[in-house]
Every structure is written in structure tokens, then in C-alpha cells.
Amino acid sequence: QICVVFSEELKCWCRAVIKAIIYCTDHYQAKCFLVDHAKYIFVKSEDIRVALEAFIQIPYRAKKCRLYCTKPMTLHISFYEDTAKMIPTKRWDSAAIQYFQNLLK
């Protein structure tokens, strides 16, 4: 379900999908995916509103997508063998992202 949340970073109200609810020391927070900015943020429960139907009907500016058959690579450094090489990994870490961006350039 799409709702509206206030983003402190962007200083505006954004459409979002709530992914998880977390209890903090004195309030609840929600982990939200901003559908127009394609990023995850945490917001306080009081900064969540029900979206108007007209607001929901506007097409999203960002879409989730996947790169078909693209596997992340990361830099593996062996101090024993004194080598460094790119190897497949399960997660996109900063080295994998940088390597992929260099390939796109």
C-alpha cells in the first residue's frame, strides 16, 4: 500500500511503501521505500499519512529493476600470496559497485 511520508533529508512529503515497523526507545519508526526516489529511509510514525487517490495515480519517477545475469564482483586481496584479483560475491559492496560503474564508463 502506498502512503505519504515526510523525508527529513529531502525536506518534502514523498510517496512510499512501508517495509518494516521498528520500535525505538519512545516511538515507532518505519522503514520505507520511496517510490519516486528509489531509496530506503526511516521515518517516525507521526510522519506517515494516508495518500489521496489522485496522488497515488501519478506515475512513479523511479522503478525497481534488475540487471539480468549480472553478478557482483569484489576485490579479493591475499596477503599470503601477495595478489589482488576480482572474484564473484553474493552482495554488492562498494568495490563491486565501483567496478560495475567503471565497466559502464
N, C-alpha and C positions, 0 to 999 in steps of 0.2 A: 504494500500500500504506500502510495506517495503521500508525504506530509511536507510541511514547510518548517525549516529550522533556521535559526539565526546563527550565522558564522561570524565569530569574533575576528577571525583573520581577514575575511573579505568585507566585513562591516556591512552585510546585507542579508536579506532573507533569501533562502535557496530551497529548491525542491530536493527532497532526499528520501531515501529508503532506509528505515531503521533496521540495522543488522543485529544489534545486541543491546541489552539493558544492563548497566553495571551500577551497583550501589557503592557510593563513596561514603566518607565519614558522616556527612549530614545531608546528603542529597543523592538523587539518582542521576546518572549520565547515560546517554545513548550513543552508541557507535553508529554513525550514519554514513551512507554513501551518497555524495552529492551528484545527482544525475546530470547536471549541467556542467560540472567541473571535473568529473571523473576522479574524485579523491575521497578519502575517508577522513572524517573528523569526529571528535567527541563534543557533544553539546549537553548542557544541563536540561533536565526535563522541563523546566519552566520556559525554555526557549524553543519548544516544539508546538506547532499549531496544525490544525486540520486545514488541508488545502482546499481552496474553492475549485469547483469543477472546471471553470474557464482557465484557471491557472494550470491544471493538470493536462489540459488538451494541447497546450503549446508544445511543439516538438522539442525533444532534448537536444542540447548543443553538443553533448558528448555521448559516445556509445562505447559500451564494453566490447572488446574484440580480442581475438587470439591470433597469434601468428602460427599458421598451420605448419606442423613438422619442424618448428624452430626450437632448438634445445638450448638452454642457457649453458654458457661456458664460464669457467673461472680460472684464475691464475693459481697454479699449484707450485709452491716453491719447496724444493727438497734441499735442506741444508747438508744432509749426509752425502748426496750425490752432486751437490753444487749445480743444480739445474732448476730451471723455471719453464713450465710448459702449460698450455691451455688444456683443461680437461673438462668433460661434461659434469654438470652438477644438477641437483634437484631444484634449487631455488635461484632466483635472480638476485644475486648480491651486487654490490657496487661495481666490482670488477667485471661481472657478466654484463651489466648494463653499459658500462663504458666500452667494452669490447664490441657489443652489438651496435652502439652509436657510431663507432669508428668504421664498422663494416658498411653502415648506411651512407657515410660520407664518401 
